[in-house]
């Protein structure tokens, strides 16, 4: 693999990640085309609401931080994950980039109940990252990293956004040729975003990780622009 292969990407080329994350995690109402126009030209003419605009500004910034990390060629660790969360300054945590405290009693509401994991420190977050990076192929590592950070809820807010961009930082740094997106669309009458949310809730509350990983393996990985001209696409695991 060429370690510099994926480093020429622009934020606009991460639109599949940005749009799908915004749509599923934070109810973005702008279209994919409007999102891409905003990312390419900074135009908000087709962005329908102030809430969409501040969300897109944050998603643009966390995507840029992801690309900057790829260009720097440094390892993925707690400091970087905190830096990703610190990029969410308009639509996320009250204290961006800071690990939440136990006394804040922050939880996630799902239709199976409240997911309220204990607060974790720097060492525990690093342990989650380290274990995820021992999960086999780079795609499997990315899936484990996303699931571990999302489930741990280490920050006050923006945890799923932080998790999916951390996973993409890994994929880009390892020149995998693919991005990890949140599944969208309808397959066999099933709305994929609803299926994803259900499986994520089951992973949170029941430790059922296989279903979530299976959906993301099948429907989450998308080739990015540089992959088409650089090398054959890696087979899915």
C-alpha positions as CSV (number, residue, x, y, z in Angstrom):
1,X,0.0,0.0,0.0
2,X,1.1,3.5,-0.8
3,X,0.9,5.4,2.6
4,X,0.2,8.7,0.7
5,X,-2.4,7.3,-1.6
6,X,-5.5,8.6,0.3
7,X,-4.0,11.9,1.3
8,X,-5.1,14.0,-1.7
9,X,-8.8,13.8,-0.8
10,X,-10.8,17.0,-0.2
11,X,-13.5,17.5,2.4
12,X,-16.1,17.6,-0.4
13,X,-15.0,14.0,-1.4
14,X,-16.0,12.9,2.1
15,X,-19.5,14.0,1.4
16,X,-20.9,10.4,1.6
17,X,-19.6,10.3,5.2
18,X,-20.7,13.8,6.1
19,X,-24.1,13.6,4.6
20,X,-25.0,10.2,5.9
21,X,-23.8,11.0,9.4
22,X,-25.6,14.3,9.4
23,X,-28.8,12.7,8.2
24,X,-28.9,9.8,10.5
25,X,-27.2,11.1,13.7
26,X,-28.5,14.7,13.7
27,X,-31.6,14.9,11.4
28,X,-29.9,16.9,8.7
29,X,-32.6,18.0,6.3
30,X,-30.4,19.4,3.5
31,X,-30.0,17.1,0.5
32,X,-26.8,15.4,-0.5
33,X,-26.4,17.7,-3.4
34,X,-26.9,20.8,-1.2
35,X,-24.4,19.3,1.3
36,X,-21.8,18.8,-1.4
37,X,-22.3,22.3,-2.8
38,X,-21.7,23.7,0.7
39,X,-18.5,21.6,1.1
40,X,-17.2,22.5,-2.4
41,X,-18.0,26.2,-2.5
42,X,-19.1,27.2,0.9
43,X,-22.5,28.1,-0.5
44,X,-25.5,27.9,1.9
45,X,-28.0,28.9,-0.7
46,X,-29.6,25.4,-0.7
47,X,-29.2,24.8,3.0
48,X,-32.7,25.0,4.4
49,X,-32.3,26.0,8.0
50,X,-29.8,27.6,10.5
51,X,-29.7,24.3,12.3
52,X,-28.6,22.6,9.1
53,X,-25.9,25.2,8.5
54,X,-24.3,25.0,11.9
55,X,-24.4,21.2,11.7
56,X,-22.7,21.2,8.3
57,X,-20.1,23.7,9.5
58,X,-19.2,21.3,12.3
59,X,-19.2,18.2,10.0
60,X,-17.0,20.1,7.5
61,X,-14.5,20.9,10.4
62,X,-14.4,17.4,11.8
63,X,-13.9,16.1,8.2
64,X,-11.0,18.5,7.7
65,X,-9.5,17.5,11.0
66,X,-9.7,13.9,9.8
67,X,-7.8,14.7,6.6
68,X,-5.2,16.7,8.4
69,X,-4.5,13.7,10.6
70,X,-4.1,11.5,7.5
71,X,-1.7,14.0,6.0
72,X,0.3,14.2,9.3
73,X,0.9,10.4,9.2
74,X,0.7,10.0,13.0
75,X,-1.0,7.3,15.0
76,X,-4.6,7.1,16.1
77,X,-4.8,7.7,19.8
78,X,-6.9,9.3,22.6
79,X,-5.5,12.8,21.8
80,X,-6.6,12.6,18.2
81,X,-10.1,11.3,19.1
82,X,-10.5,14.2,21.6
83,X,-9.3,16.6,18.9
84,X,-12.0,15.2,16.6
85,X,-14.7,15.9,19.2
86,X,-13.2,19.3,19.9
87,X,-14.0,20.2,16.2
88,X,-17.7,20.0,17.0
89,X,-18.0,23.6,18.4
90,X,-21.5,24.7,17.2
91,X,-23.8,21.7,17.4
92,X,-22.3,19.4,19.9
93,X,-20.9,19.3,23.4
94,X,-20.9,22.2,25.9
95,X,-17.2,21.4,26.4
96,X,-15.9,20.2,23.1
97,X,-13.1,17.6,23.3
98,X,-13.4,17.0,27.0
99,X,-14.3,13.6,28.4
100,X,-17.6,13.7,30.2
101,X,-17.8,13.3,34.0
102,X,-19.7,10.6,35.8
103,X,-21.8,13.2,37.7
104,X,-23.1,14.6,34.5
105,X,-25.3,11.5,34.1
106,X,-25.4,11.6,30.4
107,X,-27.3,8.8,28.6
108,X,-28.7,8.0,25.2
109,X,-32.4,7.2,24.7
110,X,-33.3,4.2,22.5
111,X,-36.5,2.3,22.1
112,X,-35.0,-0.4,24.2
113,X,-34.3,1.9,27.1
114,X,-31.6,4.3,28.2
115,X,-28.0,3.6,27.4
116,X,-25.9,5.3,30.2
117,X,-22.4,3.8,30.2
118,X,-20.0,4.9,32.9
119,X,-17.7,7.8,32.2
120,X,-14.2,6.9,31.1
121,X,-10.8,8.5,31.4
122,X,-7.9,8.9,28.9
123,X,-6.4,5.5,29.7
124,X,-9.7,3.7,29.2
125,X,-10.4,5.4,25.9
126,X,-6.9,4.5,24.8
127,X,-7.6,0.9,25.7
128,X,-10.8,0.9,23.6
129,X,-8.8,2.2,20.6
130,X,-6.0,-0.3,21.1
131,X,-8.3,-3.2,21.3
132,X,-10.2,-2.0,18.1
133,X,-6.9,-1.8,16.2
134,X,-6.3,-5.5,17.0
135,X,-9.5,-6.6,15.2
136,X,-8.0,-8.0,12.0
137,X,-8.2,-6.3,8.6
138,X,-8.3,-2.5,8.5
139,X,-12.0,-2.7,7.7
140,X,-12.7,-4.8,10.7
141,X,-10.6,-2.4,12.8
142,X,-12.7,0.5,11.6
143,X,-15.9,-1.2,12.4
144,X,-14.7,-2.1,15.9
145,X,-13.4,1.4,16.4
146,X,-16.7,3.0,15.4
147,X,-18.7,0.6,17.7
148,X,-16.4,1.0,20.7
149,X,-16.3,4.8,20.7
150,X,-20.1,5.1,20.0
151,X,-21.0,2.7,22.7
152,X,-18.6,4.2,25.3
153,X,-20.1,7.7,24.8
154,X,-16.9,9.3,26.1
155,X,-18.0,12.9,25.4
156,X,-20.9,15.0,26.4
157,X,-22.2,15.0,22.8
158,X,-21.2,14.2,19.3
159,X,-20.0,10.7,20.1
160,X,-21.3,9.0,17.0
161,X,-19.9,11.7,14.7
162,X,-16.6,11.4,16.5
163,X,-16.7,7.6,16.2
164,X,-17.4,7.5,12.5
165,X,-14.7,10.1,11.6
166,X,-12.2,8.2,13.8
167,X,-13.0,5.1,11.8
168,X,-12.5,7.0,8.6
169,X,-9.2,8.4,9.7
170,X,-8.0,4.9,10.1
171,X,-9.3,3.8,6.7
172,X,-7.7,6.8,5.0
173,X,-4.4,6.5,6.9
174,X,-4.2,2.8,5.9
175,X,-5.0,3.6,2.3
176,X,-8.0,1.2,2.3
177,X,-9.6,2.8,-0.7
178,X,-13.0,3.0,1.1
179,X,-14.9,5.3,3.4
180,X,-17.3,4.1,6.1
181,X,-20.7,5.8,5.8
182,X,-24.0,5.3,7.6
183,X,-26.3,3.1,5.5
184,X,-29.1,5.0,3.7
185,X,-31.8,4.0,1.3
186,X,-34.3,1.2,1.2
187,X,-33.5,-2.5,0.5
188,X,-36.1,-5.1,0.3
189,X,-38.6,-2.8,1.9
190,X,-36.3,-2.0,4.8
191,X,-35.2,1.5,5.6
192,X,-31.5,1.1,6.1
193,X,-31.1,4.0,8.5
194,X,-33.8,2.7,10.7
195,X,-32.2,-0.8,10.7
196,X,-28.8,0.8,11.5
197,X,-30.3,2.7,14.5
198,X,-32.0,-0.4,15.8
199,X,-28.8,-2.5,15.5
200,X,-26.8,0.3,17.2
201,X,-29.2,0.4,20.1
202,X,-28.9,-3.4,20.4
203,X,-25.1,-3.1,20.4
204,X,-25.4,-0.5,23.1
205,X,-27.8,-2.3,25.5
206,X,-27.3,-6.0,24.8
207,X,-23.8,-6.2,23.4
208,X,-25.0,-7.5,20.1
209,X,-22.3,-6.2,17.8
210,X,-22.5,-8.7,15.0
211,X,-25.7,-7.4,13.4
212,X,-24.3,-3.8,13.4
213,X,-21.0,-4.8,11.9
214,X,-22.7,-7.0,9.3
215,X,-24.9,-4.2,8.1
216,X,-21.9,-1.8,7.9
217,X,-19.8,-4.4,6.1
218,X,-22.6,-4.9,3.5
219,X,-23.9,-1.3,3.2
220,X,-21.5,1.1,4.9
221,X,-18.3,0.9,2.9
222,X,-18.1,3.2,-0.2
223,X,-15.1,3.6,-2.5
224,X,-13.7,7.1,-2.7
225,X,-12.6,9.0,-5.8
226,X,-8.8,8.2,-5.5
227,X,-9.5,4.5,-5.2
228,X,-10.7,4.2,-8.8
229,X,-7.4,5.3,-10.3
230,X,-4.9,4.1,-7.7
231,X,-5.4,0.4,-7.2
232,X,-8.1,-2.4,-7.2
233,X,-10.7,-2.2,-4.5
234,X,-10.1,-4.3,-1.4
235,X,-12.5,-7.2,-1.1
236,X,-15.1,-6.9,1.7
237,X,-14.4,-9.0,4.8
